[in-house]
Amino acid sequence: MYTIVQREHQPSSIKNCSRSAHNKLANTNVRQPLTAKSDNIKLPVARQRRYNRKPNQRNRSTSKRPSTTECACNFSIQVICSAKDNKWYIASTRKSRRGTSSLQHQHHIPLDPKHMKCHKNNMPTNANKCIQKMIETGSSNGAITAYVQDEFDITISHSQIATYRQTLLNSLLDNLTNKQDEEGNVVKMSSVDRLLKLLESNEDVSYVYVTHSVDSKFVTCYKSSSENTHFGEAMTKDIEAWRQELMVEDSEEILVALAWCHNDEKRKMVMFPTFLGTDMTFGLNRERRNLVTFAGIDGHLKSFIGFRCWMPSKQNVAYQWAYGAALPHLIGSDNTLRIKLISSDAEDALVSALEATINTPNGPLRNAKFRKDFYHLVCQPWQKFIGTCDQSHGDFKRVTKRIYDQIRSWFNYCITKAEFNHSYKCLSKYIQDNEMVTKPTFNCNIQTLLASVLKNIQVVGNHYFMETTTFGFIGSSIVEGTNPGIKRGTFASLPNMSLDRSTLQQLKQATHKALTQNVDYASDMNKFQNWTTSMTSKYLTSYMEGIACKNFDSRTMYHVVYVGNKRWYVMRKQIMDQFKGKTSPSNSEFEHTKYDRVYCVSVDEDGYMTCACGYVQDYLSPCPHCMAVLNEKKFIVPELFHICWSKQFNYYFGSSFGMNNLASLHNNLVECHNVIQKESFDSRGAYRGCNVSGTSFLEGKATEKVNQPEQVYIVMEAIRKYIHFDGPLERGCQKFKKYIVDKHDMPTDYVSDDECNILRDSMSDDEGKQSHISSSCIGSFGNVHSQMSQGSVVLETLLKPQEVNSIEGGDLYNNTVACLATIKTNEQRIEWEEFLRTFSAKNIRENNPSFATNRVNRG
């Protein structure tokens, strides 16, 4: 089988005609003919010419010429055969142009023996075995050189270790891929054949690939079957061009695309599928194959790669096969439905293929959302034009930092569309009022960047992802951080490697990384964390335990008021200090525009606590506002946190040790995970919140009126009314005071979002315009061959398909759902929300006669 054409190496030099043979001799103008010995060499026509050489001249390539004969070393050994007795002898001395030979080295500069490298051929056998063993276990070059120096008193260089690595890599591939013909001769295989043989012989790897031949066209190959696939006209033309370059016969097959995943990586994809990033990296092999990867975050906030695919090109159809066919086949279609968010850069073909797969009604990624990353959309163009600006102005750093932080706040701070619009207006005014920014060149670059962000705001703005899990990441930085690990380290994939060698390095890297992380996670299991006294220290990972303690300690910064119906208002205490006349920093002193908010923490009928700030859905754990409501340490229990933050889940789930040695514990983890996936997410795929039903929180005094000053509640309601009627409230602003009235004098037309219980809709304005790809393109993408490892199949059987929690209603429910499905534009959505708000206010007044009576009496 063949792959993309690429010259594997440069033409080797001809013996006795190396590059040094072309050098002219010093102080010589005579061009000497080739010697009789070199005349016997069959040179190419282009190389048959005279060289400026002395008769019998010999190139010296391994030794340095001494400056004078007095400082030359006369060490030499002459082996002769006697004509008398036909025996071999070693001559003790002989005469040369340097003088009488000696068996002792002379005139060398003294060197420390520790700094003298030992040649590989002179290396002891036990030292060779030790070096090979350390390379196989992933030891670094520095560790190997230090250990060999201490253990064997031998000095080796990093270049020698690189030679060891290459030799070991070649031997591994030769042992796996060598085959013999009928006569017993070794048959040389192509890099693609060796690659497929390598994957087939590895029991821990699952793979699927597509081949092409003139007769059968595109064929997708699975483990025990194959099927024809249509790639499209563009890909067909590329394949035909490859075949012409390779000059292969019509019956020969060409590898089009190949995707694979290691069992250790698939285990992480099964455990943590909620938020993933995807990207393409290059420079990993000499066949010019690009690699598409999916990366995620585990419970220790460590990144992992869970899917890899060698791509034939950067065309849309190639990405569609990787996302729509290879990904669900390797990690399971049920697992792809649990993916909630996918982030990537702004590459057009990748984005269009990803969005098409997501928007396909029955596609494997139909439950996911797409988000462009902050780095490629903002950071790269920002750094590019900042480098071309005149930075001599005294306020250059301060002004540019304020602009940059303001733009960044749209990705991770603004929680409503109104806040985003207000923040954008503040930035526009700041740019107009600043003399430095109004310069034509600087202003043009800023406006270009802002136009790019505004164009993509629906796929980047934080207010569009309030119910989505991102773990605090605002882009595909997890992929950008993972890709360099493929190209560096002890198992690096290099541009001069063949396809099979590069893949073998990645497989070894996956195995080594899994082993290293498991060692770290095992030590974390029995680690005593003396810096915390919480009830979750034995259950949560160190990362989440630190976050939980930080959020719990932050509870003292907030006022909490219970307002009935299992709802609490939470507000910063600093707002009350400002209200009472104490000074506080203004918005101009912050890195970006900030807002004063009153958050509503609520508990639904099933005991799930959530907060309007969106932190609970983002991190799958309690936010500081929830901690302020819970208030006491006895209520902070492991059940409040998603199982992905459990140490036991991260270490035992899906592992061979957990399944074989701790079957009971493992079964409990599987059952708990399946229950959480079924009950903790609503019909839209949003996390319902932290489950407090297992605590005594709702049974105590938590639902009673909190002994807060009446003034705190009045300020909270005033701020909520200001935000509702006038818009976002800038931090430190006191404009909300105009709504400071008696709590019984609220206007009848004001009904909060919580009372209306309006469903927040994050549908994009141009949702109806999104393209779709046919199910036939996803289901069959060519001659696909695949093989699923036994461990991979076991991982898929652990999890049950996630069921959608929907409330079955009568005609009213069905009609409402049908009406929601017809909303496609932003204007239609606004009209629908306004109708619900008015209709709900009317129902509240009609269903509560005492409410209207009290207002009449007060009038």
Buried (B, 14 or more C-beta within 10 A) or exposed (E): BBBBBBEEEEEEEEEBBEEEBEEEEEEEEEEBEBBEEBEEEEEEEEEEEEBBBEEEBEEEEEEEEEEEEEEBBBEBEEEEEEEEEEEEEEEEEEEEEEEEBBEEEEEEEEEEEEEEEBEEEEBEEEBEEBBBEBBBEBBEBEEBBEBBEEEBEBBBEEEBBEEBBEEBBEEBBEEBBEEEEEEEEEEEBBBBBBBBBBBBEBEBBBBBBBBBBBEBBBBBBBBEEBBBBBBBEEBBEBBEEBBEEBEBEEEBBBBBBBBBBBBBBBBBBBBBBBBBBBBBBBBBBBBBBBBBBBBBBBBBBBBBBBBBBBBBBBBBBBBBBBBBBBBBBBBBEBBBBBBBBBBBBBBEBBBBBBBBBBBBEEBBBBBBBBBBBBBBBBBEBBEEBBEEBEEEBEEBEEBBEBBBBBBBBBBBBBBBEBBBBBBBEBBEEBBEEBEBBEBEEBBEBBEEBBEBBBEBBBBBBBBBBBBBBBBEBBBBBBBBEBBEBBBEBBBBBBEEBBBBBBBBBBBBBBBBBBEEBBEEBEEBEEEEBEEBEBBBBBBBBBBBBBBBBEBBEBBEBBBBBBBEEBBBBBBBEBBBEBBEEEEEEEBEEBEBBBBBBBBBBBBEEEBBBBBBBBBBBBBBBBBBBBBBBBBEEEBBBBBBBBBBBBBBBBBBBBBEEBBEEBEEBBEEBBEBBBEBBBBBBBEBBBBBBBBBEEBEBBEEEBBEEBEBEEEBBBBBBBBBBBBBEEBBBBBBBEEBEEBBEEEEEBEEEBBBBBBBEBEEEBBBEEEEEBEBBEEEBBBBBBBBBBBBBEBBEBBBEBBBBBEEBEEEEEEEEEEEEEEEEEBBEBEEBEEBBEEBBEEBBEEBBEEEEEEEEEBEEEE
